Amino acid sequence: MQLLEGEKEEILACVKDVLGGNSKTQENLIPILQQVQKKLGYLPTMAIEKIAEGMDVPAVDIYGLATFYNQFRLNPPGKHEVKVCMGTACYMAGGDITLESFQRRMEIDEGETSQDRYYSLGRVACVGCCTLAPVAVVDDQVEGKVTPTRVDGLMLALEEGRDDNSSQQPDSSEGDNNE
Ligand code: FES
């Protein structure tokens, strides 16, 4: 995932700030990751590397921690977030097909964000609307009976909201900083 213009500076300042406000001990690692994620919205690769450097721990250990706890996200949130319910009722009603439909149309996998950061796609556990299965949560709005045809309709509505300024552009002066 490419960084946006100015994002590199924002990440460096954020990590510096958070590390400066905490003692760099092993037990503070999770609170530090939480604080960085709260400020940036996710844990960019660059932030993880700078935290590792600052705390003198291997970056791979921090990745291990960040991927173990699902409170952490390694991809930035998209402008539109879609979460497909994978609770039992929704799964039985075709939740996996709903998820695949979104994946195909967004051209991303579950857990990913599109390069222009317009979409991110994930899964949720039961949201308490099982009678509407299969369910998807689109920008915090619960949508029921989400068949592939309904996915087309939802995607159309999201695409209609797209304009030239609606998605953030990667910083063309940067390389691929967050792979
Ligand atoms: S299982 Fe999906 S809303 Fe309950």
Boltz pocket constraint, residues with backbone or C-beta under 6 A from the ligand:
constraints:
  - pocket:
      binder: B
      contacts: [[A, 85], [A, 86], [A, 87], [A, 88], [A, 89], [A, 90], [A, 91], [A, 125], [A, 126], [A, 127], [A, 128], [A, 129], [A, 130], [A, 131], [A, 133], [A, 135]]
      max_distance: 6.0
